[in-house]
Amino acid sequence: MKTQYLMTAVLGVLWAVFGQVNAGEDDLSKDQVPKAIIAAFEKAYPNAKGAKFEEETFEGKAAYEVEYKENDKEYDLLYSADGTLLQKEEEIDLKSLPEAVAQAIKKDYPQAEIKEVEKMMKPDSTVTGYEVEIETDDKKTELELDVSGKILKTEKD
């Protein structure tokens, strides 16, 4: 009886710990994504392979992210439930990061190493800002900056 109680307690603790770690992830299978999004994505990107889907919030509303790779670049597309494209993100080379954005990061995070850079765009491909993943003392932080280098959002892992 004590063994059964102990096992139940251990499993409960493990579930509580690991359940919280994954609580922020809303990965979805293709079947869980609204058909309008799948249709819009497949029409616009017929050669995309290995798409992954997540549910997110964009400007206070439910949205769906489609992540895929093409030509060794990563792309994230954000759609509303009706299949309307809301935002695009494209992985870019560090050298393509505007100087004002790079300087803003260096000023606020002088010891940071930039790990990944994405440019954020409107559906018409107008650049609206940058999402930059940095690492300082083995801690990752994601920064969202506007085109002038102003830090709009900071998210620590």
LOSE-549450 format. One record per residue: residue number from 1; x, y, z of N, C-alpha, C, O in turn. Coordinates in Angstrom, 3 decimals. Layout:
BEGIN
+-----+----------+----------+----------+----------+----------+----------+----------+----------+----------+----------+----------+----------+
:   k :    neast :   nnorth :      nup :   caeast :  canorth :     caup :    ceast :   cnorth :      cup :    oeast :   onorth :      oup :
+-----+----------+----------+----------+----------+----------+----------+----------+----------+----------+----------+----------+----------+
: NUM :        X :        Y :        Z :        X :        Y :        Z :        X :        Y :        Z :        X :        Y :        Z :
...
+-----+----------+----------+----------+----------+----------+----------+----------+----------+----------+----------+----------+----------+
***
This chain:
BEGIN
+-----+----------+----------+----------+----------+----------+----------+----------+----------+----------+----------+----------+----------+
:   k :    neast :   nnorth :      nup :   caeast :  canorth :     caup :    ceast :   cnorth :      cup :    oeast :   onorth :      oup :
+-----+----------+----------+----------+----------+----------+----------+----------+----------+----------+----------+----------+----------+
:   1 :    0.822 :   -1.195 :    0.000 :    0.000 :    0.000 :    0.000 :    0.870 :    1.264 :    0.000 :    0.591 :    2.223 :   -0.719 :
:   2 :    1.930 :    1.244 :    0.823 :    2.818 :    2.402 :    0.879 :    3.507 :    2.619 :   -0.463 :    3.704 :    3.759 :   -0.883 :
:   3 :    3.873 :    1.530 :   -1.139 :    4.535 :    1.631 :   -2.441 :    3.611 :    2.280 :   -3.472 :    4.030 :    3.132 :   -4.254 :
:   4 :    2.346 :    1.858 :   -3.454 :    1.369 :    2.423 :   -4.397 :    1.174 :    3.918 :   -4.123 :    1.104 :    4.717 :   -5.057 :
:   5 :    1.089 :    4.289 :   -2.864 :    0.934 :    5.694 :   -2.494 :    2.157 :    6.492 :   -2.936 :    2.023 :    7.585 :   -3.485 :
:   6 :    3.344 :    5.947 :   -2.698 :    4.592 :    6.617 :   -3.069 :    4.672 :    6.804 :   -4.583 :    5.038 :    7.878 :   -5.059 :
:   7 :    4.328 :    5.757 :   -5.342 :    4.349 :    5.853 :   -6.807 :    3.361 :    6.912 :   -7.302 :    3.676 :    7.680 :   -8.212 :
:   8 :    2.182 :    6.952 :   -6.710 :    1.176 :    7.940 :   -7.096 :    1.680 :    9.350 :   -6.806 :    1.497 :   10.260 :   -7.615 :
:   9 :    2.309 :    9.524 :   -5.659 :    2.846 :   10.842 :   -5.287 :    3.957 :   11.260 :   -6.248 :    3.991 :   12.405 :   -6.699 :
:  10 :    4.868 :   10.333 :   -6.562 :    5.968 :   10.637 :   -7.479 :    5.426 :   10.995 :   -8.860 :    5.860 :   11.979 :   -9.460 :
:  11 :    4.490 :   10.211 :   -9.362 :    3.899 :   10.504 :  -10.674 :    3.185 :   11.847 :  -10.671 :    3.247 :   12.589 :  -11.651 :
:  12 :    2.512 :   12.160 :   -9.577 :    1.828 :   13.453 :   -9.466 :    2.800 :   14.615 :   -9.527 :    2.544 :   15.616 :  -10.197 :
:  13 :    3.916 :   14.479 :   -8.826 :    4.938 :   15.531 :   -8.832 :    5.532 :   15.678 :  -10.228 :    5.689 :   16.795 :  -10.723 :
:  14 :    5.867 :   14.547 :  -10.869 :    6.426 :   14.608 :  -12.225 :    5.445 :   15.260 :  -13.186 :    5.844 :   16.089 :  -14.003 :
:  15 :    4.184 :   14.905 :  -13.105 :    3.176 :   15.497 :  -13.985 :    3.088 :   17.000 :  -13.744 :    3.004 :   17.778 :  -14.695 :
:  16 :    3.108 :   17.409 :  -12.482 :    3.010 :   18.842 :  -12.171 :    4.208 :   19.606 :  -12.716 :    4.050 :   20.685 :  -13.287 :
:  17 :    5.407 :   19.051 :  -12.543 :    6.617 :   19.731 :  -13.002 :    6.669 :   19.781 :  -14.514 :    6.812 :   20.861 :  -15.087 :
:  18 :    6.557 :   18.634 :  -15.178 :    6.706 :   18.596 :  -16.626 :    5.477 :   19.133 :  -17.343 :    5.592 :   19.621 :  -18.467 :
:  19 :    4.330 :   19.056 :  -16.738 :    3.131 :   19.645 :  -17.330 :    3.258 :   21.154 :  -17.417 :    2.800 :   21.755 :  -18.388 :
:  20 :    3.871 :   21.778 :  -16.419 :    4.053 :   23.228 :  -16.422 :    5.082 :   23.654 :  -17.447 :    4.954 :   24.717 :  -18.054 :
:  21 :    6.106 :   22.830 :  -17.646 :    7.144 :   23.165 :  -18.621 :    6.528 :   23.283 :  -20.007 :    6.900 :   24.181 :  -20.763 :
:  22 :    5.606 :   22.411 :  -20.359 :    5.019 :   22.397 :  -21.688 :    3.724 :   23.196 :  -21.792 :    3.101 :   23.205 :  -22.854 :
:  23 :    3.307 :   23.859 :  -20.730 :    2.021 :   24.548 :  -20.725 :    1.935 :   25.656 :  -21.771 :    0.849 :   25.916 :  -22.290 :
:  24 :    3.048 :   26.318 :  -22.095 :    3.020 :   27.424 :  -23.042 :    3.033 :   26.994 :  -24.492 :    2.813 :   27.815 :  -25.383 :
:  25 :    3.283 :   25.737 :  -24.742 :    3.360 :   25.258 :  -26.111 :    1.986 :   24.802 :  -26.573 :    1.317 :   24.022 :  -25.895 :
:  26 :    1.577 :   25.289 :  -27.722 :    0.294 :   24.904 :  -28.282 :    0.500 :   24.300 :  -29.659 :   -0.129 :   24.728 :  -30.627 :
:  27 :    1.383 :   23.304 :  -29.753 :    1.622 :   22.635 :  -31.025 :    0.357 :   21.910 :  -31.453 :   -0.342 :   21.313 :  -30.635 :
:  28 :    0.079 :   21.971 :  -32.736 :   -1.120 :   21.353 :  -33.281 :   -0.755 :   20.413 :  -34.423 :    0.266 :   20.587 :  -35.088 :
:  29 :   -1.595 :   19.428 :  -34.634 :   -1.450 :   18.608 :  -35.838 :   -2.179 :   19.337 :  -36.964 :   -2.985 :   20.232 :  -36.710 :
:  30 :   -1.899 :   18.958 :  -38.189 :   -2.529 :   19.588 :  -39.344 :   -4.056 :   19.488 :  -39.265 :   -4.768 :   20.395 :  -39.696 :
:  31 :   -4.546 :   18.384 :  -38.714 :   -5.991 :   18.164 :  -38.593 :   -6.655 :   19.127 :  -37.607 :   -7.867 :   19.336 :  -37.674 :
:  32 :   -5.885 :   19.710 :  -36.700 :   -6.424 :   20.619 :  -35.690 :   -6.452 :   22.072 :  -36.161 :   -6.982 :   22.937 :  -35.463 :
:  33 :   -5.893 :   22.347 :  -37.326 :   -5.808 :   23.709 :  -37.858 :   -7.014 :   23.939 :  -38.778 :   -7.365 :   23.065 :  -39.571 :
:  34 :   -7.648 :   25.115 :  -38.673 :   -8.789 :   25.380 :  -39.561 :   -8.444 :   25.166 :  -41.036 :   -7.369 :   25.548 :  -41.498 :
:  35 :   -9.360 :   24.559 :  -41.750 :   -9.145 :   24.217 :  -43.165 :   -8.827 :   25.447 :  -44.021 :   -8.086 :   25.342 :  -44.998 :
:  36 :   -9.374 :   26.598 :  -43.668 :   -9.115 :   27.829 :  -44.427 :   -7.632 :   28.196 :  -44.376 :   -7.088 :   28.718 :  -45.349 :
:  37 :   -6.990 :   27.928 :  -43.262 :   -5.560 :   28.231 :  -43.116 :   -4.732 :   27.270 :  -43.962 :   -3.812 :   27.686 :  -44.666 :
:  38 :   -5.057 :   26.007 :  -43.891 :   -4.337 :   25.001 :  -44.677 :   -4.459 :   25.326 :  -46.169 :   -3.474 :   25.274 :  -46.905 :
:  39 :   -5.671 :   25.659 :  -46.603 :   -5.903 :   25.979 :  -48.021 :   -5.104 :   27.208 :  -48.445 :   -4.475 :   27.202 :  -49.503 :
:  40 :   -5.125 :   28.262 :  -47.626 :   -4.400 :   29.496 :  -47.956 :   -2.893 :   29.236 :  -47.995 :   -2.202 :   29.706 :  -48.899 :
:  41 :   -2.391 :   28.493 :  -47.020 :   -0.957 :   28.198 :  -46.958 :   -0.525 :   27.358 :  -48.157 :    0.465 :   27.683 :  -48.813 :
:  42 :   -1.246 :   26.293 :  -48.448 :   -0.859 :   25.403 :  -49.538 :   -0.969 :   26.083 :  -50.906 :   -0.212 :   25.767 :  -51.824 :
:  43 :   -1.904 :   27.007 :  -51.034 :   -2.031 :   27.752 :  -52.293 :   -0.847 :   28.705 :  -52.477 :   -0.276 :   28.791 :  -53.563 :
:  44 :   -0.485 :   29.419 :  -51.407 :    0.594 :   30.417 :  -51.481 :    1.987 :   29.780 :  -51.499 :    2.914 :   30.339 :  -52.086 :
:  45 :    2.139 :   28.620 :  -50.864 :    3.453 :   27.986 :  -50.735 :    3.351 :   26.497 :  -51.100 :    3.526 :   25.637 :  -50.237 :
:  46 :    3.073 :   26.196 :  -52.356 :    2.843 :   24.800 :  -52.752 :    4.063 :   23.892 :  -52.607 :    3.906 :   22.673 :  -52.541 :
:  47 :    5.258 :   24.444 :  -52.557 :    6.469 :   23.629 :  -52.449 :    6.991 :   23.499 :  -51.018 :    8.026 :   22.875 :  -50.788 :
:  48 :    6.278 :   24.086 :  -50.061 :    6.715 :   24.034 :  -48.666 :    6.606 :   22.609 :  -48.139 :    5.628 :   21.910 :  -48.402 :
:  49 :    7.607 :   22.194 :  -47.405 :    7.648 :   20.849 :  -46.836 :    7.846 :   20.932 :  -45.327 :    8.458 :   21.871 :  -44.818 :
:  50 :    7.322 :   19.938 :  -44.624 :    7.562 :   19.817 :  -43.187 :    6.962 :   20.919 :  -42.351 :    7.576 :   21.349 :  -41.374 :
:  51 :    5.783 :   21.389 :  -42.701 :    5.149 :   22.475 :  -41.949 :    4.774 :   22.014 :  -40.539 :    4.335 :   20.884 :  -40.326 :
:  52 :    4.964 :   22.928 :  -39.588 :    4.559 :   22.712 :  -38.197 :    3.533 :   23.785 :  -37.862 :    3.579 :   24.889 :  -38.404 :
:  53 :    2.622 :   23.461 :  -36.979 :    1.520 :   24.365 :  -36.666 :    1.442 :   24.622 :  -35.167 :    1.656 :   23.724 :  -34.352 :
:  54 :    1.130 :   25.874 :  -34.823 :    0.951 :   26.266 :  -33.419 :   -0.212 :   27.232 :  -33.324 :   -0.507 :   27.974 :  -34.262 :
:  55 :   -0.861 :   27.211 :  -32.186 :   -1.899 :   28.203 :  -31.920 :   -1.260 :   29.292 :  -31.074 :   -0.533 :   29.006 :  -30.122 :
:  56 :   -1.534 :   30.540 :  -31.426 :   -0.939 :   31.675 :  -30.726 :   -1.986 :   32.767 :  -30.534 :   -3.146 :   32.624 :  -30.920 :
:  57 :   -1.544 :   33.848 :  -29.932 :   -2.380 :   35.042 :  -29.819 :   -1.666 :   36.164 :  -30.552 :   -0.469 :   36.376 :  -30.358 :
:  58 :   -2.399 :   36.884 :  -31.393 :   -1.846 :   38.004 :  -32.146 :   -2.786 :   39.179 :  -31.971 :   -3.953 :   39.126 :  -32.359 :
:  59 :   -2.258 :   40.245 :  -31.379 :   -3.051 :   41.448 :  -31.111 :   -4.349 :   41.106 :  -30.380 :   -5.417 :   41.634 :  -30.690 :
:  60 :   -4.223 :   40.201 :  -29.393 :   -5.346 :   39.851 :  -28.533 :   -6.328 :   38.846 :  -29.117 :   -7.340 :   38.544 :  -28.485 :
:  61 :   -6.054 :   38.324 :  -30.302 :   -6.980 :   37.381 :  -30.932 :   -6.267 :   36.074 :  -31.245 :   -5.051 :   36.043 :  -31.434 :
:  62 :   -7.046 :   34.991 :  -31.298 :   -6.483 :   33.689 :  -31.648 :   -5.927 :   33.734 :  -33.058 :   -6.531 :   34.313 :  -33.961 :
:  63 :   -4.778 :   33.121 :  -33.235 :   -4.127 :   33.061 :  -34.539 :   -3.384 :   31.734 :  -34.633 :   -3.201 :   31.031 :  -33.639 :
:  64 :   -2.964 :   31.413 :  -35.840 :   -2.284 :   30.150 :  -36.078 :   -0.977 :   30.406 :  -36.822 :   -0.948 :   31.099 :  -37.840 :
:  65 :    0.106 :   29.832 :  -36.292 :    1.407 :   29.987 :  -36.929 :    1.731 :   28.731 :  -37.722 :    1.561 :   27.610 :  -37.244 :
:  66 :    2.198 :   28.945 :  -38.938 :    2.686 :   27.854 :  -39.770 :    4.175 :   28.102 :  -39.950 :    4.591 :   29.140 :  -40.465 :
:  67 :    4.964 :   27.136 :  -39.520 :    6.423 :   27.246 :  -39.615 :    6.913 :   26.206 :  -40.617 :    6.516 :   25.042 :  -40.572 :
:  68 :    7.778 :   26.649 :  -41.519 :    8.341 :   25.716 :  -42.485 :    9.717 :   26.195 :  -42.908 :   10.098 :   27.338 :  -42.654 :
:  69 :   10.459 :   25.302 :  -43.558 :   11.792 :   25.642 :  -44.073 :   11.784 :   25.490 :  -45.583 :   11.151 :   24.597 :  -46.146 :
:  70 :   12.513 :   26.397 :  -46.213 :   12.690 :   26.336 :  -47.664 :   14.039 :   26.949 :  -47.986 :   14.352 :   28.038 :  -47.503 :
:  71 :   14.843 :   26.274 :  -48.788 :   16.179 :   26.745 :  -49.157 :   17.021 :   27.090 :  -47.930 :   17.691 :   28.122 :  -47.904 :
:  72 :   16.986 :   26.235 :  -46.925 :   17.751 :   26.397 :  -45.685 :   17.393 :   27.645 :  -44.885 :   18.177 :   28.076 :  -44.039 :
:  73 :   16.231 :   28.231 :  -45.134 :   15.739 :   29.367 :  -44.357 :   14.449 :   28.960 :  -43.661 :   13.667 :   28.163 :  -44.180 :
:  74 :   14.245 :   29.521 :  -42.481 :   13.028 :   29.236 :  -41.732 :   12.041 :   30.393 :  -41.913 :   12.418 :   31.564 :  -41.889 :
:  75 :   10.784 :   30.034 :  -42.093 :    9.721 :   31.015 :  -42.263 :    8.597 :   30.713 :  -41.275 :    8.290 :   29.551 :  -41.009 :
:  76 :    7.990 :   31.761 :  -40.739 :    6.817 :   31.647 :  -39.875 :    5.742 :   32.533 :  -40.472 :    5.972 :   33.712 :  -40.742 :
:  77 :    4.568 :   31.957 :  -40.676 :    3.437 :   32.711 :  -41.210 :    2.333 :   32.687 :  -40.174 :    2.025 :   31.633 :  -39.618 :
:  78 :    1.736 :   33.833 :  -39.908 :    0.675 :   33.930 :  -38.916 :   -0.641 :   34.214 :  -39.621 :   -0.772 :   35.195 :  -40.354 :
:  79 :   -1.613 :   33.341 :  -39.388 :   -2.922 :   33.446 :  -40.031 :   -4.025 :   33.621 :  -38.997 :   -3.920 :   33.130 :  -37.873 :
:  80 :   -5.089 :   34.328 :  -39.390 :   -6.307 :   34.349 :  -38.584 :   -7.058 :   33.053 :  -38.896 :   -6.715 :   32.354 :  -39.850 :
:  81 :   -8.075 :   32.729 :  -38.103 :   -8.812 :   31.483 :  -38.276 :   -9.483 :   31.374 :  -39.642 :   -9.739 :   30.269 :  -40.119 :
:  82 :   -9.771 :   32.518 :  -40.278 :  -10.433 :   32.473 :  -41.589 :   -9.445 :   32.340 :  -42.754 :   -9.850 :   32.371 :  -43.916 :
:  83 :   -8.149 :   32.192 :  -42.444 :   -7.145 :   31.996 :  -43.482 :   -6.486 :   33.269 :  -43.985 :   -5.730 :   33.231 :  -44.956 :
:  84 :   -6.764 :   34.401 :  -43.337 :   -6.143 :   35.665 :  -43.723 :   -4.725 :   35.743 :  -43.155 :   -4.515 :   35.542 :  -41.959 :
:  85 :   -3.761 :   36.034 :  -44.020 :   -2.385 :   36.186 :  -43.574 :   -2.250 :   37.476 :  -42.776 :   -2.617 :   38.550 :  -43.254 :
:  86 :   -1.722 :   37.371 :  -41.556 :   -1.582 :   38.531 :  -40.675 :   -0.153 :   39.064 :  -40.629 :    0.070 :   40.274 :  -40.583 :
:  87 :    0.807 :   38.148 :  -40.643 :    2.214 :   38.544 :  -40.489 :    3.109 :   37.443 :  -41.037 :    2.757 :   36.264 :  -41.020 :
:  88 :    4.285 :   37.860 :  -41.528 :    5.287 :   36.910 :  -41.995 :    6.579 :   37.173 :  -41.234 :    6.900 :   38.314 :  -40.899 :
:  89 :    7.308 :   36.107 :  -40.971 :    8.640 :   36.224 :  -40.388 :    9.580 :   35.390 :  -41.242 :    9.250 :   34.277 :  -41.652 :
:  90 :   10.758 :   35.946 :  -41.505 :   11.744 :   35.249 :  -42.325 :   13.085 :   35.296 :  -41.621 :   13.548 :   36.366 :  -41.225 :
:  91 :   13.704 :   34.146 :  -41.465 :   15.033 :   34.084 :  -40.874 :   16.011 :   34.796 :  -41.804 :   16.010 :   34.575 :  -43.015 :
:  92 :   16.842 :   35.651 :  -41.217 :   17.826 :   36.376 :  -42.011 :   19.212 :   36.188 :  -41.404 :   19.351 :   35.792 :  -40.247 :
:  93 :   20.207 :   36.473 :  -42.185 :   21.591 :   36.409 :  -41.751 :   21.871 :   37.586 :  -40.818 :   21.325 :   38.673 :  -41.006 :
:  94 :   22.705 :   37.373 :  -39.832 :   23.064 :   38.429 :  -38.887 :   23.580 :   39.683 :  -39.592 :   23.330 :   40.798 :  -39.135 :
:  95 :   24.299 :   39.507 :  -40.705 :   24.838 :   40.649 :  -41.447 :   23.731 :   41.522 :  -42.043 :   23.965 :   42.684 :  -42.377 :
:  96 :   22.521 :   40.959 :  -42.175 :   21.404 :   41.709 :  -42.753 :   20.648 :   42.531 :  -41.713 :   19.747 :   43.295 :  -42.057 :
:  97 :   21.013 :   42.376 :  -40.451 :   20.365 :   43.132 :  -39.384 :   20.777 :   44.597 :  -39.484 :   21.973 :   44.888 :  -39.503 :
:  98 :   19.824 :   45.530 :  -39.548 :   20.178 :   46.950 :  -39.651 :   21.064 :   47.400 :  -38.483 :   20.912 :   46.926 :  -37.358 :
:  99 :   21.962 :   48.294 :  -38.760 :   22.927 :   48.775 :  -37.774 :   22.232 :   49.336 :  -36.528 :   22.681 :   49.087 :  -35.410 :
: 100 :   21.138 :   50.093 :  -36.711 :   20.428 :   50.683 :  -35.564 :   19.891 :   49.596 :  -34.631 :   19.904 :   49.759 :  -33.410 :
: 101 :   19.430 :   48.513 :  -35.196 :   18.895 :   47.406 :  -34.394 :   20.041 :   46.692 :  -33.674 :   19.942 :   46.401 :  -32.481 :
: 102 :   21.109 :   46.415 :  -34.388 :   22.273 :   45.761 :  -33.787 :   22.856 :   46.601 :  -32.650 :   23.222 :   46.059 :  -31.608 :
: 103 :   22.944 :   47.918 :  -32.841 :   23.483 :   48.811 :  -31.812 :   22.583 :   48.850 :  -30.579 :   23.082 :   48.903 :  -29.455 :
: 104 :   21.274 :   48.824 :  -30.772 :   20.342 :   48.843 :  -29.643 :   20.521 :   47.583 :  -28.790 :   20.484 :   47.647 :  -27.561 :
: 105 :   20.710 :   46.466 :  -29.437 :   20.920 :   45.217 :  -28.710 :   22.249 :   45.274 :  -27.961 :   22.325 :   44.905 :  -26.789 :
: 106 :   23.280 :   45.732 :  -28.636 :   24.614 :   45.822 :  -28.013 :   24.603 :   46.776 :  -26.809 :   25.278 :   46.530 :  -25.810 :
: 107 :   23.829 :   47.865 :  -26.915 :   23.745 :   48.854 :  -25.832 :   23.077 :   48.253 :  -24.593 :   23.576 :   48.411 :  -23.478 :
: 108 :   21.950 :   47.566 :  -24.791 :   21.202 :   47.028 :  -23.652 :   21.699 :   45.665 :  -23.182 :   21.496 :   45.294 :  -22.026 :
: 109 :   22.342 :   44.925 :  -24.065 :   22.838 :   43.583 :  -23.744 :   24.278 :   43.435 :  -24.261 :   24.520 :   42.676 :  -25.199 :
: 110 :   25.230 :   44.153 :  -23.656 :   26.596 :   44.190 :  -24.188 :   27.305 :   42.827 :  -24.202 :   28.189 :   42.609 :  -25.031 :
: 111 :   26.941 :   41.930 :  -23.321 :   27.596 :   40.618 :  -23.258 :   26.869 :   39.545 :  -24.073 :   27.311 :   38.398 :  -24.122 :
: 112 :   25.770 :   39.912 :  -24.705 :   24.938 :   38.929 :  -25.394 :   25.522 :   38.488 :  -26.726 :   26.187 :   39.250 :  -27.428 :
: 113 :   25.251 :   37.243 :  -27.044 :   25.593 :   36.695 :  -28.351 :   24.285 :   36.517 :  -29.113 :   23.353 :   35.891 :  -28.608 :
: 114 :   24.212 :   37.057 :  -30.312 :   23.000 :   36.925 :  -31.124 :   22.989 :   35.536 :  -31.742 :   23.935 :   35.140 :  -32.423 :
: 115 :   21.898 :   34.794 :  -31.497 :   21.789 :   33.415 :  -31.961 :   20.946 :   33.281 :  -33.223 :   21.257 :   32.476 :  -34.100 :
: 116 :   19.881 :   34.068 :  -33.312 :   18.970 :   33.951 :  -34.454 :   18.290 :   35.291 :  -34.701 :   17.965 :   36.018 :  -33.762 :
: 117 :   18.077 :   35.610 :  -35.982 :   17.435 :   36.871 :  -36.358 :   16.339 :   36.587 :  -37.375 :   16.542 :   35.849 :  -38.339 :
: 118 :   15.177 :   37.183 :  -37.145 :   14.076 :   37.095 :  -38.101 :   13.552 :   38.501 :  -38.357 :   13.447 :   39.317 :  -37.441 :
: 119 :   13.224 :   38.772 :  -39.622 :   12.567 :   40.041 :  -39.896 :   11.066 :   39.768 :  -39.926 :   10.607 :   38.765 :  -40.472 :
: 120 :   10.317 :   40.686 :  -39.326 :    8.859 :   40.578 :  -39.269 :    8.289 :   41.509 :  -40.326 :    8.733 :   42.644 :  -40.496 :
: 121 :    7.285 :   40.987 :  -41.035 :    6.724 :   41.746 :  -42.151 :    5.208 :   41.674 :  -42.161 :    4.602 :   40.720 :  -41.675 :
: 122 :    4.620 :   42.709 :  -42.729 :    3.189 :   42.697 :  -43.021 :    2.969 :   41.740 :  -44.198 :    3.930 :   41.331 :  -44.850 :
: 123 :    1.718 :   41.384 :  -44.469 :    1.460 :   40.500 :  -45.617 :    2.014 :   41.012 :  -46.944 :    2.323 :   40.214 :  -47.829 :
: 124 :    2.146 :   42.343 :  -47.096 :    2.678 :   42.902 :  -48.346 :    4.213 :   42.954 :  -48.357 :    4.805 :   43.556 :  -49.253 :
: 125 :    4.853 :   42.332 :  -47.373 :    6.312 :   42.237 :  -47.214 :    6.985 :   43.507 :  -46.709 :    8.212 :   43.595 :  -46.742 :
: 126 :    6.227 :   44.484 :  -46.247 :    6.798 :   45.665 :  -45.601 :    7.373 :   45.241 :  -44.255 :    6.664 :   44.658 :  -43.435 :
: 127 :    8.645 :   45.525 :  -44.022 :    9.296 :   45.138 :  -42.768 :    8.765 :   46.019 :  -41.635 :    8.760 :   47.246 :  -41.729 :
: 128 :    8.316 :   45.356 :  -40.555 :    7.780 :   46.068 :  -39.398 :    8.702 :   45.995 :  -38.188 :    8.563 :   46.778 :  -37.248 :
: 129 :    9.651 :   45.050 :  -38.213 :   10.546 :   44.921 :  -37.079 :   11.367 :   43.657 :  -37.168 :   11.430 :   42.999 :  -38.206 :
: 130 :   12.000 :   43.332 :  -36.040 :   12.900 :   42.187 :  -35.988 :   12.691 :   41.416 :  -34.696 :   12.436 :   41.995 :  -33.639 :
: 131 :   12.802 :   40.113 :  -34.802 :   12.769 :   39.239 :  -33.640 :   14.168 :   38.653 :  -33.533 :   14.654 :   38.016 :  -34.468 :
: 132 :   14.812 :   38.870 :  -32.395 :   16.207 :   38.471 :  -32.230 :   16.341 :   37.622 :  -30.972 :   15.916 :   38.019 :  -29.887 :
: 133 :   16.933 :   36.458 :  -31.137 :   17.212 :   35.593 :  -29.993 :   18.663 :   35.811 :  -29.595 :   19.577 :   35.683 :  -30.409 :
: 134 :   18.854 :   36.148 :  -28.306 :   20.201 :   36.370 :  -27.785 :   20.463 :   35.388 :  -26.647 :   19.543 :   34.803 :  -26.076 :
: 135 :   21.743 :   35.228 :  -26.337 :   22.127 :   34.370 :  -25.217 :   23.170 :   35.093 :  -24.387 :   24.160 :   35.603 :  -24.910 :
: 136 :   22.931 :   35.129 :  -23.086 :   23.850 :   35.731 :  -22.131 :   23.988 :   34.762 :  -20.963 :   22.988 :   34.394 :  -20.347 :
: 137 :   25.192 :   34.352 :  -20.655 :   25.437 :   33.419 :  -19.546 :   24.537 :   32.192 :  -19.630 :   23.937 :   31.794 :  -18.632 :
: 138 :   24.440 :   31.595 :  -20.807 :   23.633 :   30.396 :  -21.054 :   22.137 :   30.601 :  -20.830 :   21.399 :   29.629 :  -20.668 :
: 139 :   21.687 :   31.842 :  -20.818 :   20.260 :   32.140 :  -20.697 :   19.799 :   32.791 :  -21.995 :   20.399 :   33.755 :  -22.468 :
: 140 :   18.720 :   32.248 :  -22.565 :   18.206 :   32.779 :  -23.825 :   17.115 :   33.806 :  -23.570 :   16.292 :   33.665 :  -22.666 :
: 141 :   17.135 :   34.842 :  -24.397 :   16.134 :   35.905 :  -24.347 :   15.730 :   36.212 :  -25.776 :   16.569 :   36.266 :  -26.676 :
: 142 :   14.441 :   36.411 :  -25.974 :   13.947 :   36.799 :  -27.293 :   13.516 :   38.258 :  -27.227 :   12.730 :   38.651 :  -26.365 :
: 143 :   14.041 :   39.046 :  -28.147 :   13.726 :   40.471 :  -28.206 :   12.907 :   40.752 :  -29.457 :   13.148 :   40.171 :  -30.515 :
: 144 :   11.951 :   41.636 :  -29.324 :   11.218 :   42.136 :  -30.483 :   11.523 :   43.623 :  -30.580 :   11.292 :   44.377 :  -29.635 :
: 145 :   12.045 :   44.039 :  -31.735 :   12.448 :   45.431 :  -31.932 :   11.757 :   46.004 :  -33.158 :   11.437 :   45.284 :  -34.104 :
: 146 :   11.531 :   47.316 :  -33.125 :   10.992 :   47.955 :  -34.328 :   12.153 :   48.238 :  -35.290 :   13.304 :   47.934 :  -34.974 :
: 147 :   11.864 :   48.807 :  -36.439 :   12.901 :   49.012 :  -37.459 :   13.966 :   50.022 :  -37.040 :   15.062 :   50.034 :  -37.600 :
: 148 :   13.651 :   50.868 :  -36.059 :   14.632 :   51.851 :  -35.605 :   15.507 :   51.320 :  -34.466 :   16.464 :   51.981 :  -34.060 :
: 149 :   15.182 :   50.123 :  -33.949 :   15.985 :   49.539 :  -32.881 :   15.372 :   49.650 :  -31.501 :   15.992 :   49.231 :  -30.524 :
: 150 :   14.183 :   50.199 :  -31.391 :   13.516 :   50.300 :  -30.089 :   13.022 :   48.915 :  -29.685 :   12.328 :   48.247 :  -30.451 :
: 151 :   13.388 :   48.485 :  -28.468 :   12.954 :   47.189 :  -27.956 :   11.498 :   47.297 :  -27.524 :   11.154 :   48.077 :  -26.636 :
: 152 :   10.657 :   46.506 :  -28.164 :    9.221 :   46.537 :  -27.888 :    8.780 :   45.459 :  -26.895 :    7.823 :   45.637 :  -26.142 :
: 153 :    9.504 :   44.337 :  -26.916 :    9.083 :   43.217 :  -26.097 :   10.305 :   42.360 :  -25.758 :   11.188 :   42.162 :  -26.593 :
: 154 :   10.341 :   41.863 :  -24.534 :   11.418 :   40.986 :  -24.082 :   10.794 :   39.742 :  -23.473 :    9.914 :   39.833 :  -22.618 :
: 155 :   11.254 :   38.579 :  -23.919 :   10.719 :   37.311 :  -23.418 :   11.889 :   36.420 :  -23.049 :   12.699 :   36.063 :  -23.905 :
: 156 :   11.980 :   36.058 :  -21.770 :   13.079 :   35.201 :  -21.306 :   12.626 :   33.752 :  -21.289 :   11.493 :   33.435 :  -20.925 :
: 157 :   13.553 :   32.872 :  -21.698 :   13.264 :   31.421 :  -21.640 :   13.571 :   30.863 :  -20.289 :   13.390 :   29.668 :  -20.058 :
+-----+----------+----------+----------+----------+----------+----------+----------+----------+----------+----------+----------+----------+
***
